[in-house]
Amino acid sequence: MFEEKRRKLGIRLTRFLSRTKEAKPMSFSNSFTNAKTALVIIPENSEQRSVVAQTLILLQNKFQGNKLTFVVNEGHRNFSNTLNRSNVTTIKNEHLNFFFLPKKTEISNLLNQKFDIVLDLNFSLVPSAAYLCKHVNSPLKVGFSQKHADAYYNFQFNAAPNRNAKNKYEQLFRTLSMF
């Protein structure tokens, strides 16, 4: 129970600390199609992680020959074996502060890079993912539509609530492929 309150405070803290960082207006036409670099945040939820593999393969094929970086939580390191064709950054528990936000020193390599797109595959806001979406240098930040998501994403995908997780990920990829 206390952990969930710390997580919510971490999300609010990220929104508060980043309130002056307003996203610049951008055109979405061809933004995904022309993207050469991407940062993909793997879902923290184990049920979501178990069905996202096909979408990750599609992303690896789309970014083949370009730069694709995945962010995985330490507890899900075994999942990173399927990501062998890409860069993988593992966020360990000791890299997170009391509010589950990543420490700048631990993720400075991600913060110093420029990505064409940041894609958060979590269905709900996760403090470390929200922090990365807000602070990573990228013009396009994609996530699922939810309460307060406007603060972190400039492209929100509103998946049909009656769809299962696998279909939501497939639908997200198809929608992004239109741009």
Backbone as a chain_set.jsonl record, in Angstrom:
{"seq": "MFEEKRRKLGIRLTRFLSRTKEAKPMSFSNSFTNAKTALVIIPENSEQRSVVAQTLILLQNKFQGNKLTFVVNEGHRNFSNTLNRSNVTTIKNEHLNFFFLPKKTEISNLLNQKFDIVLDLNFSLVPSAAYLCKHVNSPLKVGFSQKHADAYYNFQFNAAPNRNAKNKYEQLFRTLSMF", "coords": {"N": [[0.823, -1.191, 0.0], [1.878, 1.271, 0.852], [3.905, 1.478, -0.98], [2.558, 1.895, -3.388], [1.557, 4.474, -2.998], [3.955, 5.9, -2.926], [4.738, 5.515, -5.562], [2.715, 6.933, -6.955], [3.24, 9.481, -5.983], [5.765, 9.795, -7.1], [5.143, 9.964, -9.821], [3.64, 12.319, -9.822], [5.596, 14.066, -8.906], [7.419, 14.01, -11.034], [5.835, 15.224, -13.004], [5.536, 17.736, -11.821], [8.214, 18.687, -11.604], [8.836, 18.902, -14.248], [7.251, 20.801, -15.381], [7.837, 23.13, -16.769], [8.854, 22.283, -19.128], [7.551, 22.311, -21.93], [6.157, 20.57, -24.631], [7.138, 20.993, -27.996], [5.142, 22.065, -30.74], [4.388, 19.699, -33.309], [4.454, 18.03, -36.486], [2.812, 15.062, -37.209], [2.818, 13.557, -39.473], [4.458, 11.111, -41.231], [6.253, 10.82, -39.132], [6.769, 8.496, -37.612], [7.371, 6.646, -39.606], [9.659, 7.784, -40.798], [11.421, 7.725, -38.711], [14.575, 7.073, -37.276], [15.873, 6.44, -34.958], [14.999, 5.005, -31.845], [13.572, 4.813, -28.599], [12.392, 2.396, -26.536], [10.221, 1.579, -24.007], [9.891, -1.126, -22.028], [7.056, -2.909, -20.837], [6.232, -2.818, -17.358], [4.472, -4.465, -16.054], [3.879, -7.898, -15.655], [1.982, -9.449, -17.085], [1.461, -7.878, -19.328], [4.004, -7.805, -20.422], [4.323, -10.422, -21.238], [2.857, -10.633, -23.59], [3.785, -8.735, -25.346], [5.87, -9.369, -26.977], [5.657, -9.961, -29.788], [5.13, -7.432, -30.889], [7.518, -6.173, -30.227], [9.273, -7.531, -31.885], [8.312, -6.665, -34.364], [8.988, -3.956, -34.112], [11.792, -4.187, -33.964], [12.299, -5.128, -36.533], [11.386, -2.949, -38.025], [13.2, -0.961, -37.276], [15.566, -2.035, -38.118], [18.971, -1.995, -38.802], [19.109, 0.571, -37.961], [19.096, 2.633, -34.982], [17.933, 1.164, -32.128], [16.769, 1.188, -28.904], [16.08, -0.455, -25.909], [14.433, -0.207, -22.767], [14.569, -1.883, -19.804], [13.313, -3.189, -16.764], [15.205, -4.274, -13.925], [14.292, -6.662, -12.705], [13.252, -8.033, -14.805], [15.169, -9.022, -16.455], [15.678, -11.42, -17.805], [13.965, -11.251, -19.901], [15.238, -9.653, -21.689], [16.739, -11.24, -23.355], [15.396, -11.77, -25.718], [15.771, -9.477, -27.063], [18.107, -9.246, -28.508], [19.1, -8.044, -30.852], [19.279, -5.376, -30.444], [20.057, -2.366, -28.532], [20.126, -2.605, -25.021], [19.05, -1.208, -22.072], [19.278, -1.613, -18.707], [17.356, -0.935, -15.92], [18.159, -0.875, -12.734], [17.082, -1.691, -9.375], [18.55, -0.229, -7.501], [19.121, 1.987, -8.976], [17.0, 3.6, -8.801], [15.216, 6.179, -7.081], [13.645, 7.023, -3.886], [11.04, 7.53, -4.726], [10.717, 5.943, -6.909], [11.842, 6.967, -9.19], [14.248, 7.308, -11.797], [17.709, 7.777, -11.09], [19.604, 10.546, -12.139], [22.341, 10.245, -12.668], [22.602, 7.561, -13.222], [21.19, 7.114, -15.557], [22.25, 8.797, -17.379], [23.456, 8.36, -19.86], [21.273, 7.767, -21.533], [19.859, 10.161, -21.361], [21.558, 11.901, -22.631], [21.432, 11.285, -25.275], [19.826, 11.604, -28.503], [16.659, 10.774, -29.593], [14.417, 9.766, -32.152], [11.913, 8.912, -31.562], [10.106, 8.104, -28.612], [8.767, 5.387, -27.038], [6.446, 4.315, -24.872], [5.408, 1.388, -23.529], [3.766, 0.691, -21.433], [0.57, 0.23, -20.001], [-0.428, 1.723, -17.933], [0.579, 4.614, -16.015], [3.946, 4.609, -15.126], [6.363, 5.442, -12.776], [9.232, 5.591, -13.444], [9.164, 5.297, -16.235], [7.543, 7.462, -16.971], [9.214, 9.535, -16.174], [11.399, 9.157, -17.935], [10.103, 9.587, -20.396], [9.516, 12.255, -20.173], [12.03, 13.478, -19.932], [13.894, 12.533, -21.806], [15.54, 13.338, -24.816], [13.577, 13.843, -27.365], [11.414, 14.375, -30.109], [8.964, 13.101, -30.493], [6.784, 11.489, -28.415], [5.311, 8.67, -27.34], [2.506, 7.057, -25.939], [0.073, 5.152, -24.059], [-3.288, 6.248, -23.802], [-4.433, 7.847, -20.901], [-5.257, 8.969, -17.569], [-3.771, 12.072, -16.883], [-1.843, 11.714, -18.835], [-1.224, 13.562, -20.774], [0.805, 15.146, -19.833], [3.113, 13.742, -20.305], [3.206, 12.485, -22.823], [3.092, 13.283, -26.313], [1.718, 12.065, -28.238], [-0.943, 10.113, -27.922], [-2.279, 6.915, -27.576], [-5.413, 5.609, -27.79], [-6.608, 2.806, -26.875], [-9.072, 0.358, -27.599], [-11.14, -0.534, -24.922], [-12.195, -3.102, -24.64], [-10.487, -4.842, -25.856], [-7.901, -7.334, -25.835], [-4.59, -7.391, -24.336], [-2.569, -8.101, -26.21], [-3.797, -7.522, -28.679], [-4.092, -4.768, -28.368], [-1.44, -3.859, -28.45], [-0.732, -4.65, -31.063], [-2.541, -3.112, -32.506], [-1.647, -0.563, -31.799], [0.897, -0.55, -33.057], [0.123, -0.793, -35.763], [-1.316, 1.6, -36.04], [0.709, 3.53, -35.567], [2.291, 2.975, -37.764], [0.936, 4.189, -39.804], [1.805, 6.739, -39.814]], "CA": [[0.0, 0.0, 0.0], [2.754, 2.437, 0.928], [4.66, 1.515, -2.233], [1.7, 2.494, -4.414], [1.523, 5.92, -2.738], [5.254, 6.427, -3.37], [4.699, 5.528, -7.026], [1.872, 8.051, -7.367], [3.993, 10.704, -5.69], [6.831, 9.869, -8.099], [4.546, 10.454, -11.066], [3.316, 13.74, -9.607], [6.86, 14.788, -8.809], [7.92, 14.155, -12.395], [5.011, 16.232, -13.667], [5.841, 19.031, -11.212], [9.576, 19.106, -11.957], [8.928, 19.098, -15.697], [6.148, 21.645, -15.82], [8.3, 24.163, -17.692], [9.264, 21.634, -20.372], [6.404, 22.105, -22.803], [6.498, 19.965, -25.918], [6.966, 21.87, -29.145], [4.201, 21.511, -31.718], [5.05, 18.969, -34.38], [3.621, 17.333, -37.451], [2.969, 13.623, -37.034], [2.897, 12.857, -40.75], [5.733, 10.431, -41.491], [7.158, 10.878, -37.981], [7.17, 7.13, -37.253], [7.958, 6.032, -40.795], [10.992, 8.343, -41.026], [12.24, 7.624, -37.5], [15.79, 6.252, -37.377], [16.275, 6.047, -33.605], [13.839, 4.869, -30.966], [13.711, 4.314, -27.234], [11.161, 1.661, -26.222], [10.159, 1.217, -22.598], [9.214, -2.411, -21.893], [6.072, -2.836, -19.741], [6.612, -3.303, -16.038], [3.494, -5.489, -15.698], [4.272, -9.19, -16.223], [0.985, -9.885, -18.067], [1.696, -7.104, -20.548], [5.296, -8.221, -20.956], [4.213, -11.739, -21.864], [2.218, -10.544, -24.901], [4.342, -7.649, -26.136], [7.012, -9.877, -27.757], [5.44, -9.813, -31.232], [5.289, -6.012, -31.212], [8.945, -5.871, -30.151], [9.875, -8.064, -33.119], [7.941, -5.72, -35.423], [9.812, -2.759, -33.92], [13.164, -4.518, -34.351], [12.326, -5.185, -38.002], [11.218, -1.586, -38.541], [14.42, -0.197, -37.007], [16.735, -2.829, -38.498], [20.013, -1.159, -39.389], [19.092, 1.857, -37.272], [19.343, 2.499, -33.554], [16.774, 0.851, -31.3], [17.18, 0.965, -27.53], [15.009, -0.881, -25.016], [14.637, -0.005, -21.339], [13.982, -3.013, -19.095], [13.564, -3.2, -15.319], [16.131, -5.325, -13.516], [13.574, -7.898, -12.409], [12.817, -8.663, -16.041], [16.374, -9.14, -17.258], [15.58, -12.586, -18.682], [13.201, -10.809, -21.058], [16.132, -8.967, -22.613], [17.329, -12.195, -24.289], [14.697, -11.657, -26.995], [16.104, -8.177, -27.637], [19.531, -9.332, -28.797], [19.515, -7.234, -31.987], [19.125, -3.969, -30.072], [20.666, -1.939, -27.275], [19.24, -2.798, -23.865], [19.44, -0.52, -20.841], [18.585, -2.196, -17.561], [17.226, -0.042, -14.765], [18.201, -1.681, -11.51], [16.382, -1.083, -8.235], [19.409, 0.772, -6.864], [19.153, 3.166, -9.854], [15.77, 4.348, -8.554], [15.161, 6.836, -5.775], [12.542, 6.644, -3.005], [9.783, 7.676, -5.456], [10.83, 5.073, -8.081], [12.332, 7.73, -10.332], [15.658, 6.989, -12.046], [18.71, 8.782, -10.732], [20.187, 11.096, -13.368], [23.678, 9.708, -12.92], [22.482, 6.189, -13.723], [20.622, 7.077, -16.908], [22.785, 9.946, -18.112], [23.707, 8.008, -21.258], [20.014, 7.92, -22.259], [19.486, 11.575, -21.384], [22.478, 12.61, -23.524], [21.184, 10.876, -26.654], [18.611, 12.101, -29.149], [15.856, 9.731, -30.21], [13.321, 10.275, -32.975], [10.658, 8.518, -30.927], [10.112, 7.37, -27.345], [7.542, 4.605, -27.015], [6.19, 3.702, -23.572], [4.46, 0.301, -23.744], [2.978, 0.459, -20.217], [-0.816, 0.683, -20.108], [-0.638, 2.714, -16.884], [1.784, 5.408, -15.785], [4.982, 4.048, -14.275], [7.212, 6.601, -12.485], [10.489, 5.638, -14.202], [8.82, 5.504, -17.641], [7.076, 8.841, -17.099], [10.403, 10.369, -16.071], [12.142, 9.043, -19.191], [9.339, 10.245, -21.452], [9.586, 13.705, -19.993], [13.38, 14.028, -19.944], [14.702, 12.089, -22.941], [15.5, 14.263, -25.941], [12.837, 13.256, -28.476], [10.252, 15.189, -30.468], [7.742, 12.305, -30.472], [6.68, 10.651, -27.216], [4.083, 7.912, -27.55], [2.066, 6.221, -24.834], [-1.351, 4.85, -24.049], [-4.119, 7.294, -23.233], [-4.817, 7.628, -19.513], [-5.33, 10.201, -16.793], [-2.533, 12.843, -16.767], [-0.871, 11.319, -19.858], [-0.842, 14.745, -21.553], [2.043, 15.701, -19.289], [4.268, 12.918, -20.665], [3.187, 12.057, -24.223], [2.441, 14.178, -27.26], [0.896, 11.195, -29.074], [-1.545, 9.121, -27.035], [-3.071, 5.913, -28.263], [-6.574, 5.224, -26.989], [-6.98, 1.451, -27.278], [-10.414, -0.068, -27.223], [-11.038, -1.203, -23.619], [-12.613, -4.504, -24.691], [-9.442, -5.622, -26.526], [-6.877, -7.888, -24.955], [-3.32, -6.659, -24.4], [-1.873, -8.397, -27.471], [-4.457, -6.745, -29.732], [-3.794, -3.346, -28.156], [-0.088, -3.603, -28.965], [-0.781, -4.768, -32.522], [-3.274, -1.941, -32.988], [-0.74, 0.574, -31.642], [1.907, -0.601, -34.116], [-0.543, -0.479, -37.039], [-1.635, 3.033, -36.049], [1.945, 4.279, -35.747], [2.775, 2.735, -39.126], [0.237, 5.101, -40.712], [2.47, 8.049, -39.757]], "C": [[0.866, 1.254, 0.0], [3.547, 2.589, -0.368], [3.842, 2.185, -3.339], [1.598, 4.01, -4.225], [2.835, 6.575, -3.171], [5.306, 6.51, -4.89], [3.879, 6.719, -7.538], [2.564, 9.385, -7.11], [5.133, 10.889, -6.687], [6.325, 10.403, -9.428], [4.203, 11.933, -10.953], [4.578, 14.592, -9.54], [7.47, 15.009, -10.183], [7.152, 15.236, -13.136], [5.33, 17.624, -13.13], [7.212, 19.541, -11.644], [9.717, 19.436, -13.438], [7.895, 20.071, -16.23], [6.579, 22.739, -16.796], [8.733, 23.59, -19.032], [8.031, 21.341, -21.22], [6.887, 21.535, -24.131], [6.226, 20.963, -27.038], [5.952, 21.236, -30.089], [4.963, 20.809, -32.831], [4.016, 18.347, -35.3], [3.878, 15.84, -37.315], [3.101, 12.876, -38.357], [4.326, 12.382, -40.99], [6.691, 10.429, -40.309], [7.631, 9.489, -37.554], [7.886, 6.466, -38.426], [9.388, 6.505, -41.02], [11.921, 8.221, -39.817], [13.408, 6.656, -37.713], [16.26, 5.751, -36.019], [15.031, 5.997, -32.722], [14.264, 4.344, -29.61], [12.375, 3.686, -26.874], [11.226, 1.214, -24.774], [9.278, -0.027, -22.466], [8.243, -2.326, -20.71], [6.603, -3.441, -18.446], [5.722, -4.466, -15.613], [3.825, -6.802, -16.406], [3.269, -9.702, -17.259], [1.172, -9.158, -19.394], [2.99, -7.548, -21.219], [5.195, -9.546, -21.706], [3.598, -11.68, -23.258], [2.82, -9.48, -25.815], [5.451, -8.123, -27.088], [6.835, -9.686, -29.26], [5.614, -8.371, -31.677], [6.759, -5.622, -31.171], [9.679, -6.387, -31.385], [9.556, -7.139, -34.295], [8.775, -4.441, -35.33], [11.265, -3.019, -34.32], [13.284, -4.586, -35.868], [12.215, -3.795, -38.609], [12.505, -0.785, -38.387], [15.692, -0.972, -37.353], [17.738, -1.947, -39.241], [20.073, 0.23, -38.784], [19.291, 1.61, -35.787], [18.036, 2.315, -32.79], [17.285, 0.494, -29.911], [15.949, 0.599, -26.7], [15.414, -0.588, -23.581], [13.855, -1.099, -20.619], [14.286, -2.863, -17.617], [14.415, -4.403, -14.968], [15.439, -6.662, -13.287], [13.159, -8.67, -13.65], [13.991, -8.838, -17.001], [16.311, -10.325, -18.221], [14.813, -12.257, -19.959], [14.119, -10.204, -22.116], [16.826, -9.919, -23.578], [16.671, -12.116, -25.66], [15.042, -10.361, -27.717], [17.557, -8.118, -28.103], [19.995, -8.484, -29.972], [19.504, -5.739, -31.675], [19.928, -3.663, -28.817], [19.655, -2.132, -26.158], [19.838, -2.074, -22.669], [18.6, -1.102, -19.713], [18.547, -1.177, -16.432], [17.129, -0.93, -13.536], [17.482, -0.949, -10.381], [17.234, -0.021, -7.561], [19.586, 2.025, -7.719], [17.941, 4.057, -9.642], [15.809, 4.987, -7.174], [13.928, 6.372, -5.0], [11.195, 6.663, -3.716], [9.791, 6.897, -6.775], [11.197, 5.835, -9.353], [13.801, 7.409, -10.543], [16.567, 8.144, -11.634], [19.406, 9.232, -12.007], [21.55, 10.504, -13.683], [23.619, 8.322, -13.543], [21.946, 6.113, -15.146], [21.14, 8.225, -17.772], [23.064, 9.615, -19.577], [22.431, 8.111, -22.095], [19.627, 9.389, -22.401], [20.364, 12.378, -22.339], [22.285, 12.247, -24.991], [19.922, 11.543, -27.187], [17.938, 10.924, -29.837], [14.764, 10.385, -31.052], [11.964, 9.987, -32.338], [10.939, 7.816, -29.601], [8.747, 6.695, -27.26], [7.422, 3.89, -25.676], [5.092, 2.662, -23.75], [3.671, -0.082, -22.491], [1.565, 0.986, -20.431], [-1.148, 1.725, -19.044], [0.674, 3.47, -16.667], [2.687, 4.719, -14.772], [5.978, 5.183, -14.027], [8.49, 6.677, -13.334], [10.222, 5.885, -15.687], [8.358, 6.938, -17.884], [8.264, 9.804, -17.06], [11.194, 10.347, -17.384], [11.412, 9.753, -20.321], [9.461, 11.763, -21.36], [10.989, 14.263, -20.226], [14.266, 13.585, -21.102], [14.48, 13.051, -24.107], [14.864, 13.575, -27.149], [11.646, 14.146, -28.822], [8.928, 14.433, -30.366], [7.768, 11.345, -29.297], [5.309, 9.995, -27.233], [3.771, 7.065, -26.326], [0.577, 5.975, -24.943], [-2.102, 5.957, -23.326], [-4.559, 6.904, -21.826], [-4.832, 8.976, -18.795], [-3.921, 10.792, -16.632], [-1.483, 12.481, -17.822], [-0.425, 12.501, -20.712], [0.485, 15.327, -21.088], [3.281, 14.958, -19.787], [4.349, 12.568, -22.147], [2.572, 13.144, -25.103], [1.661, 13.39, -28.317], [0.37, 10.097, -28.156], [-2.426, 8.185, -27.846], [-4.186, 5.46, -27.335], [-7.064, 3.876, -27.491], [-8.393, 1.136, -26.801], [-10.339, -0.877, -25.931], [-11.411, -2.682, -23.642], [-11.586, -5.405, -25.387], [-8.467, -6.184, -25.507], [-5.549, -7.164, -25.209], [-2.601, -6.882, -25.724], [-2.472, -7.587, -28.619], [-4.189, -5.249, -29.594], [-2.416, -2.998, -28.701], [-0.049, -3.679, -30.487], [-1.464, -3.552, -33.137], [-2.416, -0.682, -32.875], [0.285, 0.594, -32.769], [1.293, -0.261, -35.475], [-0.861, 1.004, -37.134], [-0.38, 3.86, -36.266], [2.478, 4.138, -37.172], [2.076, 3.623, -40.156], [0.944, 6.456, -40.775], [3.908, 7.937, -40.192]], "O": [[0.616, 2.187, -0.762], [3.825, 3.707, -0.801], [4.382, 2.955, -4.133], [1.558, 4.749, -5.208], [2.828, 7.677, -3.719], [5.854, 7.463, -5.445], [4.308, 7.425, -8.45], [2.481, 10.304, -7.924], [5.437, 12.016, -7.078], [6.996, 11.2, -10.083], [4.446, 12.706, -11.879], [4.614, 15.707, -10.06], [7.987, 16.091, -10.462], [7.747, 16.07, -13.818], [5.387, 18.586, -13.896], [7.35, 20.708, -12.011], [10.623, 20.172, -13.83], [7.694, 20.143, -17.442], [5.756, 23.225, -17.572], [8.956, 24.344, -19.979], [7.53, 20.217, -21.211], [7.9, 21.97, -24.678], [5.224, 21.678, -27.029], [5.905, 20.014, -30.225], [6.034, 21.251, -33.246], [2.857, 18.166, -34.93], [5.029, 15.403, -37.306], [3.455, 11.697, -38.371], [5.273, 13.167, -40.954], [7.854, 10.062, -40.478], [8.79, 9.33, -37.171], [8.902, 5.797, -38.238], [10.247, 5.706, -41.395], [13.094, 8.584, -39.904], [13.24, 5.566, -38.261], [16.968, 4.748, -35.938], [14.134, 6.832, -32.837], [15.189, 3.541, -29.492], [11.342, 4.355, -26.899], [12.177, 0.548, -24.363], [8.082, 0.01, -22.752], [8.577, -1.732, -19.685], [7.324, -4.438, -18.451], [6.169, -5.357, -14.891], [4.03, -6.818, -17.62], [3.678, -10.337, -18.231], [1.054, -9.762, -20.46], [3.058, -7.653, -22.443], [5.9, -9.764, -22.692], [3.802, -12.604, -24.045], [2.39, -9.347, -26.961], [5.917, -7.344, -27.92], [7.78, -9.286, -29.939], [6.187, -8.116, -32.736], [7.206, -4.822, -31.994], [10.607, -5.741, -31.871], [10.423, -6.862, -35.123], [9.215, -3.907, -36.348], [11.898, -2.168, -34.944], [14.287, -4.139, -36.425], [12.879, -3.497, -39.602], [12.862, -0.012, -39.276], [16.781, -0.596, -36.919], [17.385, -1.245, -40.188], [20.999, 0.988, -39.069], [19.618, 0.495, -35.38], [17.159, 3.178, -32.8], [18.127, -0.391, -29.757], [14.913, 1.258, -26.781], [16.585, -0.703, -23.218], [12.643, -1.232, -20.794], [15.388, -2.456, -17.247], [14.352, -5.434, -15.638], [15.983, -7.701, -13.659], [12.758, -9.83, -13.559], [13.815, -8.804, -18.218], [16.834, -10.245, -19.333], [14.996, -12.915, -20.983], [13.807, -10.242, -23.306], [17.449, -9.461, -24.536], [17.328, -12.373, -26.669], [14.645, -10.17, -28.866], [18.168, -7.05, -28.091], [21.193, -8.222, -30.084], [19.705, -4.923, -32.575], [20.413, -4.564, -28.132], [18.468, -1.854, -26.328], [20.991, -2.301, -22.303], [17.37, -1.085, -19.762], [19.577, -0.628, -16.039], [16.143, -1.639, -13.333], [17.299, 0.267, -10.434], [16.704, 0.987, -7.095], [20.14, 3.019, -7.249], [17.85, 5.138, -10.224], [16.355, 4.423, -6.225], [13.247, 5.433, -5.415], [10.298, 5.9, -3.357], [8.971, 7.157, -7.656], [10.894, 5.391, -10.46], [14.538, 7.25, -9.57], [16.237, 9.317, -11.807], [19.757, 8.412, -12.855], [21.876, 10.286, -14.85], [24.504, 7.954, -14.316], [22.218, 5.149, -15.862], [20.528, 8.576, -18.78], [22.928, 10.478, -20.444], [22.498, 8.506, -23.259], [19.125, 9.806, -23.445], [19.948, 13.437, -22.809], [22.915, 12.847, -25.861], [19.065, 11.988, -26.423], [18.576, 10.172, -30.574], [14.249, 11.444, -30.692], [10.996, 10.718, -32.546], [11.884, 7.036, -29.484], [7.709, 7.344, -27.391], [8.191, 2.977, -25.377], [3.961, 3.012, -24.087], [2.971, -1.094, -22.5], [1.385, 2.071, -20.983], [-2.059, 2.53, -19.236], [1.741, 3.018, -17.084], [2.244, 4.302, -13.702], [6.402, 5.832, -14.983], [8.793, 7.734, -13.888], [10.978, 6.61, -16.333], [8.733, 7.558, -18.879], [8.313, 10.771, -17.821], [11.608, 11.393, -17.882], [12.038, 10.447, -21.122], [9.503, 12.455, -22.378], [11.13, 15.401, -20.672], [15.296, 14.21, -21.354], [13.363, 13.512, -24.343], [15.524, 12.822, -27.865], [10.945, 14.618, -27.927], [7.88, 15.049, -30.174], [8.654, 10.496, -29.191], [4.281, 10.667, -27.151], [4.657, 6.435, -25.749], [-0.095, 6.525, -25.816], [-1.605, 6.529, -22.356], [-5.001, 5.78, -21.589], [-4.458, 9.998, -19.369], [-2.986, 10.073, -16.28], [-0.334, 12.907, -17.704], [0.646, 12.451, -21.315], [1.207, 15.937, -21.877], [4.389, 15.488, -19.7], [5.444, 12.373, -22.675], [1.646, 13.839, -24.686], [1.02, 13.979, -29.187], [1.131, 9.259, -27.673], [-3.212, 8.616, -28.689], [-3.931, 4.985, -26.228], [-7.852, 3.814, -28.435], [-8.835, 1.591, -25.746], [-9.551, -1.819, -25.847], [-10.993, -3.439, -22.766], [-11.802, -6.612, -25.492], [-8.235, -5.591, -24.453], [-5.413, -6.419, -26.179], [-2.075, -5.931, -26.302], [-1.74, -7.031, -29.437], [-4.072, -4.543, -30.595], [-2.242, -1.961, -29.341], [0.602, -2.856, -31.131], [-1.021, -3.029, -34.159], [-2.453, 0.173, -33.759], [0.519, 1.64, -33.374], [1.889, 0.483, -36.252], [-0.695, 1.606, -38.196], [-0.392, 4.796, -37.065], [3.05, 5.08, -37.719], [2.579, 3.789, -41.267], [0.702, 7.235, -41.697], [4.627, 8.936, -40.21]]}, "num_chains": 1, "name": "protein.A"}
